Amino acid sequence: MSLATIVHAGLVRPDRPSHALVLMGGGARTAYQVGALRALAAMLRLKPAVNQAFPFQVLVGTSAGALNAAYLAGAATSGLTAFDQLSDFWGRLRSADVYTLRVSPWVRTSKFLAALNLWRNMRGMGAILDNMPLVDTLHHAVSLPGIEESLRSRALDAVAVTASSYSSGVHWTFCHTSGDAGARPWDRPGRRAEFQPLTIEHLMASSAIPFLFPATPLWVDGRREYFGDGSMRQVSPLSPAMHLGAHKVLVVGVGQPQRSGFGGTGGPAQRAPTMGGIAGHAMASVFHDTLQADVEQAQRVTRTLHQLPREVAAVLPYRAVEVLALQPSQSLDELAQAHAGELPQSIRNALGGLGALRGGGALASYLLFEPGFVQALISLGEQDAYARKAELLAFFSAR
């Protein structure tokens, strides 16, 4: 996070305290966020002093986290019930609702034939999988008129999603507020913002996992650029929330303490990594590695401001921003490995033929939009949220 971002955050003075929810990306792994948020809603319902309205004024999402953020934005007028609605949506979701892969069943008999078949997909679409089913799913699930109503009624102040431009290399944040025309976008090296109504195309661009899903075209600066997953080149995931005026930021990631198959001594760590292991390692680098550093920097600045004399802090162009980060306490790779058999047969045939599903469940964990894995993630999210119940309730206390 740059100093300019922190200074800007200090100059933004919303007319009410602003809580932000930042949802990171990770394909099917983001079902973990659903469990954490469902548990949070249950906690808040049992706390009489807390208003039962939607508890966040700013929503920021990246990749599949952007899909969760947009869904919640469209349902924010229903208050805490929005989190239950999101959980119901994930309960109905299947891989066929997100992507498809049309390959012959015999590809697994030969690694060469499997590679050739996937290469043809890459030549034809620029990606291994076809994510057109997701377009139809989002049109039915995400209420764009609901987002407008949430902003108009002030159930929500702002919603933003991020995407990365393959054309220019710039990381873009697309923000939507009730007054987009008067909003001031920010421009930092390698990352920019633009205020405009969100569309399904923005969500498709943000969630286009590199190599797996095709790029999505969007118009920026009067020209068409091609965009992919917002987790790419995301050097400051908390920045949009601060630019949009957040005083407190709850960020829910889907990283993990240690990736299966790479840590520890003995066993798999001493063997050469498989294609699946390398792919999982690369995916983890795209999706998770910047979050912890950004959270630690924000927390360090806030601690420093709290240590200053009150008179000094009052005249500085900075504002303390409380950040609470929640991430899985268990390996999602190992959890995915236990459910890998739920993958669609065509995916298991093609990726299995290439050896991409050996060496841990890392790659499978991004594609497993199936009930067993989804419910396991939701349960883990609930468990981890309840383990930090005191912190989460304190986050919403009036102070």
N, C-alpha and C positions, 0 to 999 in steps of 0.2 A: 504494500500500500504506500503510495507516494505522500510526501508532506503536503503537496497541493490538495490532495483529496481530504486530508485531515483539516486543513485550513478552511476549505470550502464547506465541510461539514459544520465547522464552527460558525460560519456566516449564515447558514440556513436556519431560520427560526420558525418552525411550524407553529400554528396557533393552538396546538394541543400536543401532549406527549405522544411520541410516535414509536410503536413497536414494529419491527420488521422481521419477517420470516424469510430466510435465505435457504433455498432447496438446491442442493448440488446434484450433479448428474451421475448416471451409472446404469442406464438401461433398466432391465428388470429389477436390479438391486434397489431401485428407489421405492419399491414396495415397503422397504424398511421405514421410510419416512411416514408412510400411512399409519403404521402401527404406533410410532412415536407420537404422532399428532392425535390419533384416536385416544391414546392414553392421556394426553394433555387435556383434551376436551373433557374427559371423564373427571379429571382432577378439578378442573375449573368449575364444573357443575356442582361439585360438593363444597365449593368455597363460597359461602354466602356473600362475602364482601366484594366478590368479583362480578362485574357485569356479565350477563350471559350473551352479550353481543359478540360479533366476530372479534377476536382479540388482537388482530394485527391490522395496522394501517397501511403497511407497505409489504408487498409480496415480490420477491425476486427469485427467478428460477433459471436453471441452466440444464440443457439437455432434457432427459426425462423428468428432471426436477421442474423444468419449465412447464411440462404438461400438468404436473400436480399443482403448480402455482396458478396456472390459468383456470384449471377446474375449480379451485378454491375461490378465485376471483369471481367467477361466474355464479357462485353459490353463497357469497359472503353475506348477502342480505338475510340468509336463514340462520345467521349466528353460528353457534357451536355445532349445530346440525350439519354444517358444511363438511366437517371432518368425517362424520358418519356416512355421508353421501359419497365422499371420495373412497372410503373403505368399501362401500357396496360396489362402486365402479370397478375397483381392482379385483373384487371377488368374482366378477363376471368376465374379466379379461382373460384372453387366451393368446398364445403366440400367433395364431391365424388372424387375430384382430390387429396385429402389429406388422407382420411381414410374411412373405411367402418365398419359397425357393422351389423352382420347378426343375428337377433333375431326374434322370433315369435311375431306377433302383440298383442298377448294376455298377454304379460308380465306385462303390466300396470295394469291388473286387480288384481294383487297380488304382494305386496312388496316382499313376500318370493320367488315367481317365478322369479321376476326381479333380485333379489339378486343371486338366483341360476344360472340363465342364465349368468350373468356377471362373477360369480365365475368360471363357466366352461371356459369362455374366458380367465380368468386369469390363470387357470390351463394349458390350451392348449398353450397360447402364452406368458404368463407372463405379459399380459396387457389386458385392456378392449377392445381396438380398434385395428384394423388391418391397419397399415399405408403403406402397399404395394402399393396402388395407388400413394403415394407420390414419390416412386422410379421412376415410369414411367413419372410422371409430371416433376421431376427434370432432367431426361435424355433428355427430349424435351426442357426444358426451360433454363437450365444452360449450357453454352458453355465452356466445359473444354479446348478445343483448343483455345477458345477466351481468357481464362485466361492466357494461355501460351503466346499468341500473345501480350496481354497487358503488361506482364512482359518483354518480349523480346524487345518490342518497347519503353519501359520505360514510357508508359502511366500510369503505376503503378509500385511501388517498391516492395510491399509485400501485401499478403492477408493471413489472419489467421482466423481459427475457433476453438472454444473451445468445449470440451466434458469432461464428468466426468466418471471415471472408476468405475463401480460397483465392479470389481474384486480386485482392489488395494486401492480404495478410493482416488487416485490421480486425480487432475484436470489437464487435458492436453490441451495445445495449439498447434495446428498443423499449421505450417507456411509454406508458399510457396513463394519463391523469384526466381529471375532468376539465382541465384547462390547458390542453397540449399546445395550443397556439401561443400562449404567453410563457411557456416554460423555457428555461435556458438549458440547452444541452451542454455537455462537457466534452472537452477534446484534450486527450492526453496522448503521449507517445504510444502508438500501437493500439489505442483503445478510444472509442468514441461513443457518443450517445445520440439518439434521435427520438423525438417525441412524436408519436403517431398511434392511431388505433391499432390494436393487435389483431392479427388474423391467424387463420389456421396455417398459412404459409410461414409465418414467423415461428410457430411451434414446430413445424416440420424441419425448418432450417436449424433451429436450436438443437433438435434431437437426432440429427443426421450423423450417426456414429461413423467415423472415418473407416473406409473400406467396406463396412457392412451395409450402410445405407447411402443412396445417391445424394449428391449435393442438391440444394434447393435455391432457385434464383429469387432474389429480392431487389427492389429498387432503392438505392441510396445515392444521395448526391446527384440525382437526375440520371443515373445510369444503372444498368442491370449488373449485379455481381452475384457470384455463386457462393453459397454459404454451407458450412458444415457445423458439426457439433460445437456448442458454445464452450465446452470444457477445453477445447484446444486454445492455446495462447491466453488462457485466463489467468493472468498474473495477479489479479486482485479481486477475488470473488466477493468480498464485502463492500467494495467501493460503490456499486450502484445503490445499495441500501443507505449508505452514508450521504451520498449525493442527494438522495430523495428525502433526507431529513430525519433519518432514524435516530432515536435516542438510545434504544435498546435493540440488539440484533440477536435473534435465535437462529443459528445455522445448523441444519441437519444434513450431514454428509453420509456417504456410504463407503467410506474407507474402512480400514480395519487394522488391528494391532500388528499383524504379521501375515503376509500372503502365503498361502499354503504351497509347500513344495520348494520355497526359496530360503526359509530361515532354519535355524536350529543346526545341530551337528549330526552327521551321519545321514543315512537314508538318501532321499531324493536330492538333498542339497549338494551331495558329492558327485552326482551324476550330471552329465551334460543335459541342459534343458531341452525338452521336447518343443515342437512347434506350438503346442497348446500353452506350454509354460511361458514361452517367449511372447506369444500374443497376449496372454494375461498380464504379463509384466508391462508390456507396452500400453495396454488399456489402463492399467492402474496409474501409470505415469501421466496419461492424458487426463484422467478423471480426478485424481485425488491429491497429487503431490504439492499443490500450491495452497490448499486450504489451511493446513496447520500453521504454516509460516505467516499467513495473513492474519489469522486469529491471534497468534502470539504477539504480532506487532501491534495490533489494535489494543489488546489487553495491556501491553507494556506502556503504550502512550497514555491510556486511561489511568493506570496506576501512578504514572509520573504526575499527571495533572492533579490527582487526588492528594498527592504529597506536597504540592505547592501551597503556600499561604493563600487563603481565600481571596485576599485583596489582589494578589498577583494573578491568580487564575482568572479573575473576573475581567481583567483588561486584555488578556491574550486572545488572539483570534482562533482559539481551539475550543472544542466541546468534547467533554468526556462521553464516550459511547460504550455502554456495557455490552459485552459480547459473551454469549453462552453457546458453546458448541457441543453437539451431540452426535456421536458416531458409534457404529456397532462395536460391541464388546467381544464378539466372536468372529472367527474367520468366515466370510461369506463364500470364499472359494470352497472350503470344505463342506459348507452347507449345500452349495450348488452341486458338488460332486455326488452327494447322496441323492440328489433329485435329477441327475443328468438324463436318466432314462425317460423322463417326461418330455424331453425335447421332441418336436415333430420328427417323424421317421426320416423325411428327406434331409433334414439338417444333420441328424445323427449319421446318416449314410455318407453325405458329402464331406462333412468335417471329420468324421471318423476315418474315412478313407485317407485323408491327409495327415492323420495322427494329431489333429488339432484339439481333440478332446482328451488326449492323454496328458499326464503330468499335472493333474489338478483340475478343479472346476472353474478356473478363472474366466475363460472365454465363455463357457456355458452360462455363467452367472449373469451375463449381460443380455442373454437371449431367452432365458427361461421364464417367459410370461405364462406359467402354468400353475394350477392351484396349489400343488404341494409345496413348491418353492415359495410362491407368493405368500401363502399362509404362514410358512415358517419364518419368513422375513417380517411379516406383520407382528407375529408373536414376539420375535426378538426385539423389534422396535418398542413394543409395549413394555416388555421386561426392562429394557434399558432406560426408558423414560421413568418408570416407577422407581427404579433404583436411584434416580436423581430428582425425586419428587420435591424435596425441600428447595432445591435450586430453582426448579421450574416455577414453583409457586412464588418464590421470592422475586423471580424475574418479572412477574406481573403485579407485584405489590406496588402501592402508590407511594413513591418517594422520589 
